Amino acid sequence: TYGIYLLHPIAITVLDVVARILHLPKDNLLTSLTFGLLGFIATLMLSSFSYRWYESKFLALKGRFSTIQTQP
């Protein structure tokens, strides 16, 4: 959820820039719902990528610096 919270504005901004470059209209309900769905999907993809390739590396280091020992 942390990745979703932080990466959602980036996904929305990228979609907005693409829509402006392609001159897509954003004034009707169908287009707004499509952008919302695409923004949600892009957010999930970005957060999944971020977790797998970035955050999990730091979470693996957590055991080295923790004072509480956990069992494997």
N, C-alpha and C positions, 0 to 999 in steps of 0.2 A: 504493500500500500504506500510505502514511502516513495518508491519510484513513480508510482502513478500520480501521487500528489505533486511531485516536483517536475515531472516530465510532461504533464498535461498541457501547460501553457506553451511549451516548445512545439508540441504536435499541432496545437491550434494555430500558432503563428506560422508554421511551415505551410499548413493548408491554406491559410489566408493569403500568404505570398504567392502560392501556386495559383490560387483562384484569381488573384489580381493580374498575374502574368498572362494567364489564359483568357482574361476578360470574361470570366464566368459571372452570370448574374447571381446575386445573393438576396434577392428581394421576394422570393416566393417560398411557400411552405415546404414544398418537395425538396428544393435545393437546400434549405436550412436543415431539414431532417437528414439529408444525405451528408452534408458537411458535419453534422453532429455525430452520425454513425461512423464516418471516416475518421473523425477526430478521436473517437473512443477506441477504434481499432488501432489507429496509429499510436495512441498512448499505451495500449496494452503491449504492442510490439516493442516500442522503445523501452518500456519498463522491464520487459522480459529480457531483452538484450542487455540492458544495463545491469540487471541482477546477475545474469550468467557470466558476463565478461568483465564486470567491474566490482560490484558489491560482494560477490561470493569470495573473491580473493582477499578482501579485508576481513570478512567473517571467518575465514580459515585462520587468520592470524590472531583472532580473539583469544584462543586458548593459550597462546604464548604469553600474553600480557595480563591474563586474568589471575587473581589471587585465589579464586574458588576453583578447586579441582573437580572436574566432572568425569563421570565414568564413560568409556566409549560405548 
